[in-house]
Each structure stands twice: as structure tokens, then as C-alpha cells.
């Protein structure tokens, strides 16, 4: 698993990421007609999904290695 530092910038938040709402709107940010969103945050019942569209905004800082414990053990 990678632990990353991510610069979200101006983000848009969706109500449910499972509906395929992973594209940013073309209209831009309300009240700022020439600006665009930098990232998208999708909310799900179990987790949050962070989507960035520019790879230079993400820095993979740590590689975390772990072993998953089984429930039966």
C-alpha cells in the first residue's frame, strides 16, 4: 500500500462514487467562470474515493507492507 501526499486544490464532491460520476464538469467552478476543478472526491457508504487528474499533484511518500489477519484465526 502506498501512503501518498496529494494536493487536491479546488475539489468537487459527489454524493455517490458508484454511479460513475468520475468526470469533472466542463462548466468550471461556480462564481469563477474561467477556473476549473483540480480533483474529485466521491463519497461511498464504505470509503471515500479521491480522483486527481494531474499526476504531478501526487507524491507517493511511503510504501507500507502489511499482512492481513484472517478473521478465522
PyMOL Python script that loads the backbone (N, CA, C, O; Angstrom):
from pymol import cmd

cmd.read_pdbstr("""\
ATOM      1  N   UNK A   1       0.852  -1.151   0.000  1.00  0.00           N
ATOM      2  CA  UNK A   1       0.000   0.000   0.000  1.00  0.00           C
ATOM      3  C   UNK A   1       0.904   1.221   0.000  1.00  0.00           C
ATOM      4  O   UNK A   1       1.921   1.251   0.693  1.00  0.00           O
ATOM      5  N   UNK A   2       0.529   2.224  -0.779  1.00  0.00           N
ATOM      6  CA  UNK A   2       1.266   3.473  -0.815  1.00  0.00           C
ATOM      7  C   UNK A   2       0.561   4.509   0.048  1.00  0.00           C
ATOM      8  O   UNK A   2      -0.659   4.658  -0.011  1.00  0.00           O
ATOM      9  N   UNK A   3       1.334   5.211   0.839  1.00  0.00           N
ATOM     10  CA  UNK A   3       0.838   6.362   1.575  1.00  0.00           C
ATOM     11  C   UNK A   3       1.343   7.587   0.835  1.00  0.00           C
ATOM     12  O   UNK A   3       2.550   7.811   0.748  1.00  0.00           O
ATOM     13  N   UNK A   4       0.432   8.375   0.305  1.00  0.00           N
ATOM     14  CA  UNK A   4       0.797   9.467  -0.589  1.00  0.00           C
ATOM     15  C   UNK A   4       0.345  10.802  -0.046  1.00  0.00           C
ATOM     16  O   UNK A   4      -0.646  10.902   0.677  1.00  0.00           O
ATOM     17  N   UNK A   5       1.088  11.817  -0.408  1.00  0.00           N
ATOM     18  CA  UNK A   5       0.659  13.194  -0.186  1.00  0.00           C
ATOM     19  C   UNK A   5       0.046  13.667  -1.490  1.00  0.00           C
ATOM     20  O   UNK A   5       0.653  13.543  -2.554  1.00  0.00           O
ATOM     21  N   UNK A   6      -1.149  14.204  -1.403  1.00  0.00           N
ATOM     22  CA  UNK A   6      -1.876  14.606  -2.607  1.00  0.00           C
ATOM     23  C   UNK A   6      -2.369  16.034  -2.420  1.00  0.00           C
ATOM     24  O   UNK A   6      -2.951  16.379  -1.392  1.00  0.00           O
ATOM     25  N   UNK A   7      -2.125  16.846  -3.425  1.00  0.00           N
ATOM     26  CA  UNK A   7      -2.623  18.216  -3.444  1.00  0.00           C
ATOM     27  C   UNK A   7      -3.952  18.215  -4.191  1.00  0.00           C
ATOM     28  O   UNK A   7      -3.981  18.054  -5.411  1.00  0.00           O
ATOM     29  N   UNK A   8      -5.054  18.393  -3.461  1.00  0.00           N
ATOM     30  CA  UNK A   8      -6.378  18.324  -4.068  1.00  0.00           C
ATOM     31  C   UNK A   8      -6.755  19.623  -4.773  1.00  0.00           C
ATOM     32  O   UNK A   8      -7.487  19.586  -5.762  1.00  0.00           O
ATOM     33  N   UNK A   9      -6.284  20.747  -4.303  1.00  0.00           N
ATOM     34  CA  UNK A   9      -6.648  22.017  -4.908  1.00  0.00           C
ATOM     35  C   UNK A   9      -8.127  22.294  -4.713  1.00  0.00           C
ATOM     36  O   UNK A   9      -8.686  21.972  -3.664  1.00  0.00           O
ATOM     37  N   UNK A  10      -8.763  22.884  -5.704  1.00  0.00           N
ATOM     38  CA  UNK A  10     -10.205  23.133  -5.660  1.00  0.00           C
ATOM     39  C   UNK A  10     -10.893  21.846  -6.093  1.00  0.00           C
ATOM     40  O   UNK A  10     -10.717  21.395  -7.225  1.00  0.00           O
ATOM     41  N   UNK A  11     -11.675  21.256  -5.196  1.00  0.00           N
ATOM     42  CA  UNK A  11     -12.262  19.946  -5.488  1.00  0.00           C
ATOM     43  C   UNK A  11     -13.778  20.031  -5.596  1.00  0.00           C
ATOM     44  O   UNK A  11     -14.416  20.955  -5.092  1.00  0.00           O
ATOM     45  N   UNK A  12     -14.321  19.039  -6.268  1.00  0.00           N
ATOM     46  CA  UNK A  12     -15.769  18.860  -6.363  1.00  0.00           C
ATOM     47  C   UNK A  12     -16.110  17.580  -5.625  1.00  0.00           C
ATOM     48  O   UNK A  12     -15.366  16.601  -5.700  1.00  0.00           O
ATOM     49  N   UNK A  13     -17.229  17.578  -4.912  1.00  0.00           N
ATOM     50  CA  UNK A  13     -17.623  16.408  -4.138  1.00  0.00           C
ATOM     51  C   UNK A  13     -18.907  15.830  -4.705  1.00  0.00           C
ATOM     52  O   UNK A  13     -19.858  16.561  -4.982  1.00  0.00           O
ATOM     53  N   UNK A  14     -18.931  14.499  -4.877  1.00  0.00           N
ATOM     54  CA  UNK A  14     -20.133  13.829  -5.369  1.00  0.00           C
ATOM     55  C   UNK A  14     -20.810  13.097  -4.219  1.00  0.00           C
ATOM     56  O   UNK A  14     -20.189  12.813  -3.194  1.00  0.00           O
ATOM     57  N   UNK A  15     -22.076  12.799  -4.399  1.00  0.00           N
ATOM     58  CA  UNK A  15     -22.833  12.120  -3.354  1.00  0.00           C
ATOM     59  C   UNK A  15     -22.556  10.626  -3.335  1.00  0.00           C
ATOM     60  O   UNK A  15     -22.564  10.013  -2.267  1.00  0.00           O
ATOM     61  N   UNK A  16     -22.312  10.025  -4.499  1.00  0.00           N
ATOM     62  CA  UNK A  16     -22.126   8.577  -4.583  1.00  0.00           C
ATOM     63  C   UNK A  16     -21.148   8.281  -5.709  1.00  0.00           C
ATOM     64  O   UNK A  16     -21.458   8.533  -6.874  1.00  0.00           O
ATOM     65  N   UNK A  17     -19.967   7.747  -5.383  1.00  0.00           N
ATOM     66  CA  UNK A  17     -18.952   7.488  -6.406  1.00  0.00           C
ATOM     67  C   UNK A  17     -19.248   6.242  -7.231  1.00  0.00           C
ATOM     68  O   UNK A  17     -18.600   6.024  -8.255  1.00  0.00           O
ATOM     69  N   UNK A  18     -20.216   5.411  -6.812  1.00  0.00           N
ATOM     70  CA  UNK A  18     -20.517   4.191  -7.554  1.00  0.00           C
ATOM     71  C   UNK A  18     -21.347   4.448  -8.806  1.00  0.00           C
ATOM     72  O   UNK A  18     -21.500   3.553  -9.636  1.00  0.00           O
ATOM     73  N   UNK A  19     -21.878   5.644  -8.953  1.00  0.00           N
ATOM     74  CA  UNK A  19     -22.710   5.946 -10.111  1.00  0.00           C
ATOM     75  C   UNK A  19     -21.883   6.365 -11.327  1.00  0.00           C
ATOM     76  O   UNK A  19     -22.461   6.737 -12.348  1.00  0.00           O
ATOM     77  N   UNK A  20     -20.595   6.319 -11.256  1.00  0.00           N
ATOM     78  CA  UNK A  20     -19.769   6.652 -12.407  1.00  0.00           C
ATOM     79  C   UNK A  20     -19.539   8.137 -12.589  1.00  0.00           C
ATOM     80  O   UNK A  20     -19.203   8.575 -13.689  1.00  0.00           O
ATOM     81  N   UNK A  21     -19.712   8.922 -11.539  1.00  0.00           N
ATOM     82  CA  UNK A  21     -19.509  10.362 -11.624  1.00  0.00           C
ATOM     83  C   UNK A  21     -18.039  10.696 -11.373  1.00  0.00           C
ATOM     84  O   UNK A  21     -17.709  11.362 -10.392  1.00  0.00           O
ATOM     85  N   UNK A  22     -17.180  10.243 -12.240  1.00  0.00           N
ATOM     86  CA  UNK A  22     -15.760  10.464 -12.049  1.00  0.00           C
ATOM     87  C   UNK A  22     -15.208  11.518 -12.996  1.00  0.00           C
ATOM     88  O   UNK A  22     -14.001  11.761 -13.012  1.00  0.00           O
ATOM     89  N   UNK A  23     -16.066  12.143 -13.782  1.00  0.00           N
ATOM     90  CA  UNK A  23     -15.646  13.192 -14.701  1.00  0.00           C
ATOM     91  C   UNK A  23     -16.000  14.549 -14.116  1.00  0.00           C
ATOM     92  O   UNK A  23     -17.085  14.738 -13.567  1.00  0.00           O
ATOM     93  N   UNK A  24     -15.082  15.483 -14.238  1.00  0.00           N
ATOM     94  CA  UNK A  24     -15.340  16.828 -13.749  1.00  0.00           C
ATOM     95  C   UNK A  24     -16.218  17.578 -14.738  1.00  0.00           C
ATOM     96  O   UNK A  24     -16.100  17.366 -15.945  1.00  0.00           O
ATOM     97  N   UNK A  25     -17.084  18.437 -14.260  1.00  0.00           N
ATOM     98  CA  UNK A  25     -17.943  19.179 -15.185  1.00  0.00           C
ATOM     99  C   UNK A  25     -17.143  20.170 -16.014  1.00  0.00           C
ATOM    100  O   UNK A  25     -16.153  20.732 -15.547  1.00  0.00           O
ATOM    101  N   UNK A  26     -17.573  20.371 -17.222  1.00  0.00           N
ATOM    102  CA  UNK A  26     -16.874  21.283 -18.122  1.00  0.00           C
ATOM    103  C   UNK A  26     -17.170  22.745 -17.817  1.00  0.00           C
ATOM    104  O   UNK A  26     -16.443  23.631 -18.266  1.00  0.00           O
ATOM    105  N   UNK A  27     -18.210  23.001 -17.072  1.00  0.00           N
ATOM    106  CA  UNK A  27     -18.602  24.389 -16.831  1.00  0.00           C
ATOM    107  C   UNK A  27     -17.673  25.105 -15.858  1.00  0.00           C
ATOM    108  O   UNK A  27     -17.686  26.335 -15.804  1.00  0.00           O
ATOM    109  N   UNK A  28     -16.873  24.382 -15.094  1.00  0.00           N
ATOM    110  CA  UNK A  28     -15.945  25.018 -14.162  1.00  0.00           C
ATOM    111  C   UNK A  28     -16.577  25.304 -12.809  1.00  0.00           C
ATOM    112  O   UNK A  28     -17.639  24.776 -12.480  1.00  0.00           O
ATOM    113  N   UNK A  29     -15.916  26.138 -12.039  1.00  0.00           N
ATOM    114  CA  UNK A  29     -16.327  26.450 -10.682  1.00  0.00           C
ATOM    115  C   UNK A  29     -17.379  27.556 -10.710  1.00  0.00           C
ATOM    116  O   UNK A  29     -17.197  28.559 -11.401  1.00  0.00           O
ATOM    117  N   UNK A  30     -18.481  27.390  -9.968  1.00  0.00           N
ATOM    118  CA  UNK A  30     -19.462  28.476  -9.898  1.00  0.00           C
ATOM    119  C   UNK A  30     -18.829  29.748  -9.337  1.00  0.00           C
ATOM    120  O   UNK A  30     -17.940  29.666  -8.490  1.00  0.00           O
ATOM    121  N   UNK A  31     -19.254  30.876  -9.776  1.00  0.00           N
ATOM    122  CA  UNK A  31     -18.753  32.196  -9.421  1.00  0.00           C
ATOM    123  C   UNK A  31     -17.341  32.475  -9.945  1.00  0.00           C
ATOM    124  O   UNK A  31     -16.830  33.576  -9.741  1.00  0.00           O
ATOM    125  N   UNK A  32     -16.710  31.533 -10.601  1.00  0.00           N
ATOM    126  CA  UNK A  32     -15.384  31.735 -11.194  1.00  0.00           C
ATOM    127  C   UNK A  32     -15.398  31.099 -12.582  1.00  0.00           C
ATOM    128  O   UNK A  32     -14.946  29.963 -12.725  1.00  0.00           O
ATOM    129  N   UNK A  33     -15.891  31.777 -13.591  1.00  0.00           N
ATOM    130  CA  UNK A  33     -16.141  31.138 -14.895  1.00  0.00           C
ATOM    131  C   UNK A  33     -14.896  30.660 -15.629  1.00  0.00           C
ATOM    132  O   UNK A  33     -15.004  29.799 -16.503  1.00  0.00           O
ATOM    133  N   UNK A  34     -13.731  31.180 -15.309  1.00  0.00           N
ATOM    134  CA  UNK A  34     -12.529  30.761 -16.038  1.00  0.00           C
ATOM    135  C   UNK A  34     -11.673  29.785 -15.235  1.00  0.00           C
ATOM    136  O   UNK A  34     -10.558  29.466 -15.647  1.00  0.00           O
ATOM    137  N   UNK A  35     -12.167  29.313 -14.115  1.00  0.00           N
ATOM    138  CA  UNK A  35     -11.434  28.366 -13.276  1.00  0.00           C
ATOM    139  C   UNK A  35     -11.982  26.957 -13.479  1.00  0.00           C
ATOM    140  O   UNK A  35     -13.116  26.783 -13.925  1.00  0.00           O
ATOM    141  N   UNK A  36     -11.192  25.981 -13.157  1.00  0.00           N
ATOM    142  CA  UNK A  36     -11.589  24.568 -13.264  1.00  0.00           C
ATOM    143  C   UNK A  36     -11.322  23.865 -11.935  1.00  0.00           C
ATOM    144  O   UNK A  36     -10.501  24.310 -11.133  1.00  0.00           O
ATOM    145  N   UNK A  37     -12.027  22.767 -11.720  1.00  0.00           N
ATOM    146  CA  UNK A  37     -11.758  21.917 -10.563  1.00  0.00           C
ATOM    147  C   UNK A  37     -10.458  21.151 -10.792  1.00  0.00           C
ATOM    148  O   UNK A  37     -10.123  20.798 -11.923  1.00  0.00           O
ATOM    149  N   UNK A  38      -9.735  20.902  -9.710  1.00  0.00           N
ATOM    150  CA  UNK A  38      -8.485  20.143  -9.802  1.00  0.00           C
ATOM    151  C   UNK A  38      -8.664  18.670  -9.460  1.00  0.00           C
ATOM    152  O   UNK A  38      -7.898  17.829  -9.929  1.00  0.00           O
ATOM    153  N   UNK A  39      -9.670  18.350  -8.644  1.00  0.00           N
ATOM    154  CA  UNK A  39      -9.842  16.975  -8.192  1.00  0.00           C
ATOM    155  C   UNK A  39     -11.309  16.715  -7.875  1.00  0.00           C
ATOM    156  O   UNK A  39     -12.144  17.619  -7.873  1.00  0.00           O
ATOM    157  N   UNK A  40     -11.586  15.443  -7.607  1.00  0.00           N
ATOM    158  CA  UNK A  40     -12.943  14.990  -7.339  1.00  0.00           C
ATOM    159  C   UNK A  40     -12.911  14.097  -6.109  1.00  0.00           C
ATOM    160  O   UNK A  40     -12.029  13.248  -5.981  1.00  0.00           O
ATOM    161  N   UNK A  41     -13.868  14.282  -5.199  1.00  0.00           N
ATOM    162  CA  UNK A  41     -13.994  13.429  -4.021  1.00  0.00           C
ATOM    163  C   UNK A  41     -15.333  12.717  -4.128  1.00  0.00           C
ATOM    164  O   UNK A  41     -16.384  13.357  -4.134  1.00  0.00           O
ATOM    165  N   UNK A  42     -15.295  11.391  -4.213  1.00  0.00           N
ATOM    166  CA  UNK A  42     -16.512  10.594  -4.300  1.00  0.00           C
ATOM    167  C   UNK A  42     -16.809   9.943  -2.971  1.00  0.00           C
ATOM    168  O   UNK A  42     -15.957   9.251  -2.415  1.00  0.00           O
ATOM    169  N   UNK A  43     -17.991  10.151  -2.458  1.00  0.00           N
ATOM    170  CA  UNK A  43     -18.403   9.569  -1.181  1.00  0.00           C
ATOM    171  C   UNK A  43     -19.147   8.270  -1.429  1.00  0.00           C
ATOM    172  O   UNK A  43     -20.028   8.193  -2.285  1.00  0.00           O
ATOM    173  N   UNK A  44     -18.783   7.268  -0.678  1.00  0.00           N
ATOM    174  CA  UNK A  44     -19.453   5.985  -0.732  1.00  0.00           C
ATOM    175  C   UNK A  44     -19.841   5.615   0.691  1.00  0.00           C
ATOM    176  O   UNK A  44     -19.422   6.280   1.638  1.00  0.00           O
ATOM    177  N   UNK A  45     -20.620   4.582   0.850  1.00  0.00           N
ATOM    178  CA  UNK A  45     -21.018   4.151   2.192  1.00  0.00           C
ATOM    179  C   UNK A  45     -19.820   3.636   2.987  1.00  0.00           C
ATOM    180  O   UNK A  45     -19.766   3.809   4.204  1.00  0.00           O
ATOM    181  N   UNK A  46     -18.857   3.005   2.309  1.00  0.00           N
ATOM    182  CA  UNK A  46     -17.745   2.368   3.000  1.00  0.00           C
ATOM    183  C   UNK A  46     -16.455   3.177   2.982  1.00  0.00           C
ATOM    184  O   UNK A  46     -15.631   3.014   3.881  1.00  0.00           O
ATOM    185  N   UNK A  47     -16.252   4.033   2.002  1.00  0.00           N
ATOM    186  CA  UNK A  47     -14.967   4.711   1.849  1.00  0.00           C
ATOM    187  C   UNK A  47     -15.147   6.007   1.066  1.00  0.00           C
ATOM    188  O   UNK A  47     -16.220   6.297   0.537  1.00  0.00           O
ATOM    189  N   UNK A  48     -14.060   6.776   1.010  1.00  0.00           N
ATOM    190  CA  UNK A  48     -14.013   7.959   0.155  1.00  0.00           C
ATOM    191  C   UNK A  48     -13.039   7.685  -0.972  1.00  0.00           C
ATOM    192  O   UNK A  48     -11.993   7.069  -0.766  1.00  0.00           O
ATOM    193  N   UNK A  49     -13.383   8.139  -2.148  1.00  0.00           N
ATOM    194  CA  UNK A  49     -12.533   7.955  -3.319  1.00  0.00           C
ATOM    195  C   UNK A  49     -12.037   9.329  -3.759  1.00  0.00           C
ATOM    196  O   UNK A  49     -12.831  10.235  -4.011  1.00  0.00           O
ATOM    197  N   UNK A  50     -10.715   9.473  -3.848  1.00  0.00           N
ATOM    198  CA  UNK A  50     -10.103  10.724  -4.270  1.00  0.00           C
ATOM    199  C   UNK A  50      -9.545  10.533  -5.670  1.00  0.00           C
ATOM    200  O   UNK A  50      -8.735   9.635  -5.900  1.00  0.00           O
ATOM    201  N   UNK A  51      -9.976  11.375  -6.612  1.00  0.00           N
ATOM    202  CA  UNK A  51      -9.543  11.280  -8.000  1.00  0.00           C
ATOM    203  C   UNK A  51      -8.838  12.578  -8.366  1.00  0.00           C
ATOM    204  O   UNK A  51      -9.410  13.662  -8.253  1.00  0.00           O
ATOM    205  N   UNK A  52      -7.588  12.454  -8.805  1.00  0.00           N
ATOM    206  CA  UNK A  52      -6.866  13.620  -9.303  1.00  0.00           C
ATOM    207  C   UNK A  52      -6.558  13.367 -10.768  1.00  0.00           C
ATOM    208  O   UNK A  52      -6.399  12.222 -11.193  1.00  0.00           O
ATOM    209  N   UNK A  53      -6.476  14.435 -11.527  1.00  0.00           N
ATOM    210  CA  UNK A  53      -6.311  14.302 -12.967  1.00  0.00           C
ATOM    211  C   UNK A  53      -4.950  14.749 -13.448  1.00  0.00           C
ATOM    212  O   UNK A  53      -4.678  14.712 -14.648  1.00  0.00           O
ATOM    213  N   UNK A  54      -4.087  15.173 -12.536  1.00  0.00           N
ATOM    214  CA  UNK A  54      -2.737  15.600 -12.880  1.00  0.00           C
ATOM    215  C   UNK A  54      -1.776  14.835 -11.981  1.00  0.00           C
ATOM    216  O   UNK A  54      -1.790  15.021 -10.764  1.00  0.00           O
ATOM    217  N   UNK A  55      -0.947  13.981 -12.559  1.00  0.00           N
ATOM    218  CA  UNK A  55      -0.046  13.137 -11.795  1.00  0.00           C
ATOM    219  C   UNK A  55       1.008  13.886 -11.006  1.00  0.00           C
ATOM    220  O   UNK A  55       1.584  13.335 -10.068  1.00  0.00           O
ATOM    221  N   UNK A  56       1.271  15.128 -11.366  1.00  0.00           N
ATOM    222  CA  UNK A  56       2.264  15.906 -10.625  1.00  0.00           C
ATOM    223  C   UNK A  56       1.720  16.414  -9.292  1.00  0.00           C
ATOM    224  O   UNK A  56       2.469  16.994  -8.507  1.00  0.00           O
ATOM    225  N   UNK A  57       0.428  16.206  -9.020  1.00  0.00           N
ATOM    226  CA  UNK A  57      -0.167  16.624  -7.754  1.00  0.00           C
ATOM    227  C   UNK A  57      -0.102  15.513  -6.702  1.00  0.00           C
ATOM    228  O   UNK A  57      -0.609  15.696  -5.595  1.00  0.00           O
ATOM    229  N   UNK A  58       0.499  14.383  -7.015  1.00  0.00           N
ATOM    230  CA  UNK A  58       0.564  13.244  -6.101  1.00  0.00           C
ATOM    231  C   UNK A  58       2.019  12.849  -5.855  1.00  0.00           C
ATOM    232  O   UNK A  58       2.794  12.692  -6.798  1.00  0.00           O
ATOM    233  N   UNK A  59       2.382  12.690  -4.585  1.00  0.00           N
ATOM    234  CA  UNK A  59       3.733  12.278  -4.216  1.00  0.00           C
ATOM    235  C   UNK A  59       3.640  11.020  -3.359  1.00  0.00           C
ATOM    236  O   UNK A  59       3.236  11.107  -2.200  1.00  0.00           O
ATOM    237  N   UNK A  60       4.007   9.839  -3.901  1.00  0.00           N
ATOM    238  CA  UNK A  60       3.986   8.608  -3.092  1.00  0.00           C
ATOM    239  C   UNK A  60       5.142   8.633  -2.095  1.00  0.00           C
ATOM    240  O   UNK A  60       6.294   8.409  -2.466  1.00  0.00           O
ATOM    241  N   UNK A  61       4.829   8.906  -0.832  1.00  0.00           N
ATOM    242  CA  UNK A  61       5.861   9.142   0.166  1.00  0.00           C
ATOM    243  C   UNK A  61       6.364   7.864   0.831  1.00  0.00           C
ATOM    244  O   UNK A  61       7.568   7.717   1.039  1.00  0.00           O
ATOM    245  N   UNK A  62       5.464   6.935   1.170  1.00  0.00           N
ATOM    246  CA  UNK A  62       5.853   5.713   1.863  1.00  0.00           C
ATOM    247  C   UNK A  62       5.242   4.498   1.180  1.00  0.00           C
ATOM    248  O   UNK A  62       4.134   4.568   0.647  1.00  0.00           O
ATOM    249  N   UNK A  63       5.963   3.390   1.197  1.00  0.00           N
ATOM    250  CA  UNK A  63       5.442   2.094   0.789  1.00  0.00           C
ATOM    251  C   UNK A  63       5.254   1.287   2.067  1.00  0.00           C
ATOM    252  O   UNK A  63       6.230   0.952   2.738  1.00  0.00           O
ATOM    253  N   UNK A  64       4.018   0.975   2.407  1.00  0.00           N
ATOM    254  CA  UNK A  64       3.693   0.270   3.638  1.00  0.00           C
ATOM    255  C   UNK A  64       3.410  -1.185   3.292  1.00  0.00           C
ATOM    256  O   UNK A  64       2.550  -1.477   2.461  1.00  0.00           O
ATOM    257  N   UNK A  65       4.132  -2.087   3.928  1.00  0.00           N
ATOM    258  CA  UNK A  65       3.921  -3.518   3.705  1.00  0.00           C
ATOM    259  C   UNK A  65       3.264  -4.105   4.954  1.00  0.00           C
ATOM    260  O   UNK A  65       3.721  -3.870   6.072  1.00  0.00           O
ATOM    261  N   UNK A  66       2.199  -4.863   4.756  1.00  0.00           N
ATOM    262  CA  UNK A  66       1.490  -5.446   5.880  1.00  0.00           C
ATOM    263  C   UNK A  66       0.925  -6.788   5.492  1.00  0.00           C
ATOM    264  O   UNK A  66       0.804  -7.108   4.309  1.00  0.00           O
ATOM    265  N   UNK A  67       0.581  -7.571   6.493  1.00  0.00           N
ATOM    266  CA  UNK A  67      -0.048  -8.868   6.267  1.00  0.00           C
ATOM    267  C   UNK A  67      -1.434  -8.801   6.884  1.00  0.00           C
ATOM    268  O   UNK A  67      -1.589  -8.469   8.060  1.00  0.00           O
ATOM    269  N   UNK A  68      -2.430  -9.117   6.086  1.00  0.00           N
ATOM    270  CA  UNK A  68      -3.808  -9.066   6.540  1.00  0.00           C
ATOM    271  C   UNK A  68      -4.119 -10.253   7.431  1.00  0.00           C
ATOM    272  O   UNK A  68      -3.849 -11.393   7.055  1.00  0.00           O
ATOM    273  N   UNK A  69      -4.683 -10.005   8.604  1.00  0.00           N
ATOM    274  CA  UNK A  69      -5.041 -11.072   9.522  1.00  0.00           C
ATOM    275  C   UNK A  69      -6.408 -11.615   9.116  1.00  0.00           C
ATOM    276  O   UNK A  69      -7.341 -10.850   8.873  1.00  0.00           O
ATOM    277  N   UNK A  70      -6.516 -12.924   9.045  1.00  0.00           N
ATOM    278  CA  UNK A  70      -7.795 -13.554   8.727  1.00  0.00           C
ATOM    279  C   UNK A  70      -8.727 -13.505   9.929  1.00  0.00           C
ATOM    280  O   UNK A  70      -8.269 -13.506  11.071  1.00  0.00           O
ATOM    281  N   UNK A  71     -10.004 -13.463   9.685  1.00  0.00           N
ATOM    282  CA  UNK A  71     -10.987 -13.396  10.746  1.00  0.00           C
ATOM    283  C   UNK A  71     -11.055 -14.714  11.515  1.00  0.00           C
ATOM    284  O   UNK A  71     -11.326 -14.704  12.716  1.00  0.00           O
ATOM    285  N   UNK A  72     -10.817 -15.838  10.857  1.00  0.00           N
ATOM    286  CA  UNK A  72     -10.926 -17.155  11.482  1.00  0.00           C
ATOM    287  C   UNK A  72      -9.795 -17.459  12.446  1.00  0.00           C
ATOM    288  O   UNK A  72      -9.944 -18.335  13.298  1.00  0.00           O
ATOM    289  N   UNK A  73      -8.672 -16.767  12.342  1.00  0.00           N
ATOM    290  CA  UNK A  73      -7.510 -17.073  13.212  1.00  0.00           C
ATOM    291  C   UNK A  73      -7.678 -16.562  14.607  1.00  0.00           C
ATOM    292  O   UNK A  73      -6.791 -16.743  15.442  1.00  0.00           O
TER     293      UNK A  73
END
""", "prot")
cmd.dss("prot")
cmd.show_as("cartoon", "prot")
cmd.util.cbc("prot")
cmd.orient("prot")
